[in-house]
Amino acid sequence: MSANTSRPGPGEWEEAARLLSTTARDLPTGRHERHRELLMTRIEQAQHTQAAPTGEARARRARLPRPAITLPALAAAVAAAVIAGTAMSGGDGKGPVRLATGPALTTHVGAASPNGVTRLLDQASLVAAQDDDDHPALGAGQYVYIESKTADTFVRTVDGKSSLASHALHKRQVWYSPDGTKGWLIDPAVNDSPEGETLSLPDEQGNTPDAGLNHPSYNYLAQLPTDPNTLLAEIYKETKGHGNSPAQEAFTTIGDLLGESYPPPALTKALFKAAAKIPGVVTVNDAADAVGRHGVAVARLDEKNGQREEWIFDRNTHVFLGQRSVQVGKAGGPEKLIKPGTVLFTSAVLQRAVVDGIKQAPAQQG
């Protein structure tokens, strides 16, 4: 598609706004912020494909491989962005490229086994149970601070030609208030500004979603059941209808909580024990997080898209290191370029702490 696309008229802008507004309303309660990132990834790739002569994708971090919205709603949002493409980028085809891109991330696919899942997760739960001294409660006016390193691979389409590209490994910092209504994100794969952007509610549609498993405030996590059977039943209930299967959605939801939230130690222990009860969970003999720390993983294969979600633990201490999503089966449709061994997303958790102010890191306190 040519970069010299005509500027859309007022009627096209109204249609774009209507489509995007409808899509926002269709999102399940509690997923607006997460799927805003997912939608913006697709939208910005679409508009940049149309407008930018260099073909570099302006992608937000597309962490979630399982959309909670229907494909027609997602297609409508992308279509709306294409309608508005040139105007949204300023009309000059020079939208900012937030982060350097490179070739697809790849890895050796570790062997999986159904053996040892319960033992490994029991060991991880023991580590979590001993974490009380290093896991202070979050008080009023304080924030959860999580710092990680992340990278991802995505399909980039320029002038009708698709290829795989990746965002460089980079630092991601996020802050959340106890009730989840105040927050901040610094991530060059997401933010135009190096200063980051607010996550405070209400969002741009005026919504203040209730906290839930996919919008997990500290206060919400603190009141979840810590009996593994009751907790797993709650996870299945709240995620019903999302993802490619109930078991995969439950597994990925727990993984998201392990990666970028602040569960109390008793809940972390329960999450590990609940995960051991999900059918299809396996161990992987060798896996590496985003910064190259090797360990053993607990994983589950999504048989519909061929992607394996892996939670990586230190082989000796059983401390949670990070997670990644690896293509291990053949992909179809628009993702057919994604070959086995492609790392779709990888992260390494570097710090998880309580701080006294938003945009404040632990080293800056005191």
C-alpha positions in Angstrom: 0.0 0.0 0.0 1.3 3.4 -0.9 2.3 5.9 1.8 0.7 8.7 -0.2 -2.8 7.8 1.0 -5.5 10.5 0.8 -6.6 12.1 4.1 -9.8 10.6 5.4 -12.9 12.8 5.3 -15.2 13.6 8.3 -17.6 10.7 7.5 -14.7 8.2 7.7 -13.6 9.7 11.0 -17.1 9.2 12.4 -17.1 5.6 11.3 -13.7 5.0 12.8 -14.8 6.5 16.1 -18.0 4.5 16.1 -16.1 1.2 15.5 -13.5 1.9 18.2 -16.2 3.0 20.7 -18.2 -0.2 20.1 -15.0 -2.3 20.5 -14.3 -0.7 23.9 -17.8 -1.4 25.1 -17.5 -5.0 24.0 -14.5 -5.7 26.3 -15.3 -7.7 29.4 -15.2 -5.9 32.7 -11.7 -5.6 34.0 -9.8 -6.2 30.7 -9.9 -2.6 29.3 -6.3 -1.7 30.2 -4.8 -5.0 29.1 -6.6 -5.2 25.8 -6.1 -1.5 25.2 -2.4 -2.5 24.8 -3.3 -5.4 22.6 -5.6 -3.4 20.4 -3.2 -0.5 20.1 -0.5 -2.9 19.0 -2.6 -4.1 16.1 -4.0 -0.6 15.4 -0.6 1.1 15.4 0.9 -1.7 13.2 -1.9 -1.2 10.8 -1.7 2.6 10.6 2.1 2.5 10.4 2.0 -0.1 7.7 -0.1 2.3 5.7 1.7 5.5 6.5 5.4 4.9 7.1 7.9 4.5 4.2 10.4 2.7 6.4 8.0 0.0 7.4 9.1 0.0 11.1 6.1 -1.0 13.2 5.1 1.3 16.1 3.9 -1.6 18.2 2.7 -1.6 21.8 3.6 -4.6 23.8 1.3 -7.4 22.8 1.7 -9.6 25.8 -1.5 -11.5 25.5 -1.6 -14.3 22.9 -5.2 -15.0 23.7 -7.6 -12.2 22.8 -10.6 -11.8 25.2 -12.5 -9.9 22.5 -14.0 -11.5 19.4 -12.1 -11.4 16.1 -14.8 -9.2 14.4 -14.4 -6.6 17.2 -10.6 -6.7 16.8 -10.9 -6.5 13.0 -13.3 -3.5 13.3 -10.8 -1.6 15.5 -7.9 -2.3 13.1 -10.1 -1.3 10.1 -10.9 1.9 11.8 -7.2 2.7 12.3 -6.5 2.0 8.7 -9.3 4.3 7.7 -7.7 7.0 9.8 -4.1 6.0 9.3 -2.4 9.0 7.7 -4.2 11.6 9.8 -3.5 9.7 13.0 0.3 9.7 12.3 0.3 13.4 11.5 0.0 12.9 7.8 3.8 13.0 7.1 4.5 9.3 7.3 7.1 9.9 10.1 5.4 8.6 13.2 7.9 8.0 16.1 9.6 4.6 16.3 9.7 3.8 20.0 12.1 1.0 20.1 14.7 -0.6 17.9 13.6 -3.7 16.0 15.5 -6.7 14.8 15.0 -10.2 13.5 12.6 -12.7 15.1 13.7 -14.0 18.5 14.4 -17.8 18.5 15.4 -20.5 20.9 16.0 -24.2 21.2 12.7 -25.8 22.1 13.2 -27.7 25.4 11.8 -31.2 25.9 8.5 -31.4 27.8 7.5 -34.1 30.2 4.3 -34.7 32.2 6.4 -35.8 35.1 7.6 -33.7 38.0 4.9 -30.9 37.7 3.5 -31.3 41.2 7.0 -31.7 42.8 8.4 -28.5 41.1 5.3 -26.4 41.9 5.3 -27.7 45.5 8.9 -26.6 45.8 8.1 -23.2 44.4 5.1 -22.9 46.8 7.5 -23.6 49.7 9.7 -20.7 48.6 6.6 -18.5 48.4 5.5 -19.5 51.9 8.9 -18.4 53.3 8.7 -15.0 51.7 6.8 -13.2 54.4 9.8 -11.2 55.7 10.6 -10.0 52.2 7.1 -9.3 51.3 5.8 -6.3 53.2 2.1 -5.4 53.1 1.1 -2.5 50.9 -0.2 0.5 52.9 -2.3 3.5 51.9 -0.4 5.9 49.7 2.2 3.3 48.7 2.7 1.5 45.4 3.6 -1.9 44.0 6.8 -1.5 41.9 7.7 -4.1 39.4 10.7 -3.9 37.1 11.4 -6.4 34.4 13.2 -6.9 31.1 11.1 -7.9 28.1 11.2 -8.5 24.4 8.8 -9.8 21.8 8.4 -11.0 18.2 5.6 -9.9 15.9 4.4 -10.1 12.3 5.2 -6.9 10.4 3.4 -6.1 7.2 4.7 -3.4 4.8 3.3 -2.8 1.3 1.5 -6.1 1.5 4.6 -8.1 2.4 4.8 -9.7 5.8 7.9 -10.7 7.8 8.8 -11.4 11.4 10.5 -8.7 13.5 11.2 -8.2 17.2 11.5 -5.4 19.7 14.9 -5.2 21.4 15.2 -6.4 25.0 14.3 -3.4 27.2 13.4 -2.4 30.7 9.7 -2.2 31.7 8.7 -0.4 35.0 5.2 -0.4 36.3 3.6 1.1 39.5 0.1 0.3 40.9 -1.7 1.7 43.9 -3.3 -0.7 46.4 -6.8 -0.3 44.9 -5.5 -0.3 41.3 -6.9 3.1 40.4 -3.6 4.8 40.2 -0.6 3.7 38.3 2.2 4.5 35.9 4.0 2.6 33.1 7.4 3.2 31.5 8.0 0.9 28.6 9.6 2.1 25.3 7.6 -0.5 23.4 4.4 1.2 24.6 5.2 4.8 25.5 5.9 7.7 23.1 7.7 9.5 25.9 10.6 8.2 28.0 8.7 9.6 31.0 6.0 6.9 30.4 2.2 7.3 30.8 -0.4 7.1 33.4 -2.4 4.0 34.1 -4.7 5.8 36.5 -8.4 5.4 36.2 -10.9 6.3 34.9 -9.6 5.3 31.5 -10.0 7.3 28.3 -13.6 6.0 27.9 -14.4 7.2 31.5 -14.5 3.6 32.8 -13.3 2.6 36.2 -13.4 -1.2 35.9 -13.8 -3.3 39.0 -10.6 -5.2 40.0 -10.5 -8.8 38.9 -8.1 -11.5 37.8 -7.2 -9.6 34.7 -7.1 -6.2 36.4 -5.6 -7.4 39.7 -5.2 -4.7 42.3 -3.3 -5.6 45.5 -6.5 -5.2 47.6 -8.3 -7.6 45.3 -5.5 -10.2 45.4 -5.4 -10.0 49.2 -9.1 -11.2 49.5 -8.9 -14.1 47.1 -9.2 -17.6 48.6 -6.0 -19.4 49.4 -7.4 -22.9 49.3 -6.1 -24.2 45.9 -9.3 -26.0 44.9 -11.5 -23.0 45.7 -9.0 -20.6 44.0 -8.9 -22.6 40.8 -12.7 -22.8 40.7 -12.8 -19.0 41.0 -10.3 -18.6 38.2 -12.3 -20.9 35.9 -15.5 -19.0 36.8 -14.0 -15.5 36.2 -12.3 -16.5 32.9 -15.1 -18.5 31.4 -15.5 -17.8 27.7 -12.1 -16.3 27.2 -9.1 -17.8 25.5 -8.8 -20.9 23.4 -9.7 -23.3 26.2 -10.7 -23.0 29.9 -7.5 -24.8 31.0 -5.2 -22.7 28.9 -6.9 -19.5 30.0 -6.6 -20.5 33.6 -2.9 -21.3 33.2 -2.1 -18.1 31.4 -4.1 -16.0 33.9 -2.1 -17.5 36.8 1.1 -16.8 34.8 0.1 -13.1 34.4 -0.4 -12.8 38.1 3.0 -14.3 38.8 4.7 -12.0 36.3 3.3 -8.5 37.0 1.3 -8.3 40.2 2.1 -8.5 44.0 0.2 -11.4 45.5 0.5 -12.1 49.2 2.8 -15.1 49.9 -0.2 -17.3 50.9 -1.9 -16.6 47.6 1.3 -17.2 45.6 1.6 -20.6 47.3 -2.1 -21.3 46.4 -1.6 -20.2 42.8 1.3 -22.7 42.3 -0.8 -25.5 43.9 -3.8 -24.6 41.8 -1.7 -24.6 38.6 -0.6 -28.2 39.3 -4.3 -29.2 39.1 -4.8 -27.8 35.6 -4.8 -30.6 32.9 -2.1 -30.6 30.3 0.6 -28.9 32.5 4.1 -30.2 31.9 7.7 -29.5 32.9 10.4 -28.3 30.4 13.9 -29.5 31.1 15.6 -26.3 30.1 14.3 -22.7 29.5 15.9 -19.3 29.7 14.3 -16.0 30.8 14.7 -12.7 29.0 18.2 -12.0 30.5 19.5 -15.5 29.8 19.0 -17.1 33.2 18.5 -20.8 32.6 16.2 -22.9 34.7 13.5 -25.4 34.6 10.0 -24.5 33.5 6.4 -25.3 34.2 4.5 -25.0 30.9 1.3 -25.6 29.0 0.8 -26.0 25.2 -2.1 -24.2 23.6 -3.0 -26.8 21.0 -5.1 -24.3 18.9 -2.2 -21.9 18.1 0.8 -24.1 18.9 2.2 -21.7 21.5 3.7 -22.9 24.8 3.5 -20.7 27.8 6.5 -21.3 30.1 7.1 -20.2 33.7 10.8 -20.3 34.4 12.2 -21.2 37.9 15.8 -21.3 39.2 16.8 -24.9 39.0 18.3 -24.9 42.6 16.3 -22.3 44.6 13.0 -22.7 42.7 12.6 -18.9 42.7 10.4 -17.6 39.9 12.6 -15.9 37.3 10.3 -15.0 34.4 8.2 -16.4 31.6 8.1 -16.7 27.9 5.8 -17.8 25.1 7.4 -20.1 22.5 6.0 -21.4 19.2 6.4 -25.1 19.3 3.8 -26.2 16.8 2.9 -25.1 13.3 1.1 -21.8 13.1 -1.7 -21.2 10.5 -3.5 -18.2 9.1 -1.8 -14.8 9.3 0.7 -16.2 11.8 2.0 -18.9 9.4 5.4 -17.1 9.3 5.9 -17.9 12.9 8.0 -21.1 12.9 8.7 -23.5 15.8 11.4 -22.1 18.0 10.2 -18.5 17.7 10.0 -16.7 21.0 6.8 -14.6 20.9 7.4 -13.0 24.3 10.0 -13.2 27.0 10.4 -11.5 30.4 12.6 -11.5 33.4 11.4 -10.1 36.7 14.3 -8.1 38.2 12.6 -6.3 41.1 9.3 -6.5 42.9 8.9 -4.1 45.9 6.7 -1.6 47.8 7.6 2.1 47.3 6.3 5.3 48.8 5.6 7.2 45.6 4.6 6.8 42.0 7.5 6.8 39.6 9.8 6.0 42.5 12.2 3.1 42.4 13.4 1.2 45.5 16.9 2.7 45.3 15.5 6.2 45.4 13.8 5.7 48.7 15.1 7.0 52.0 
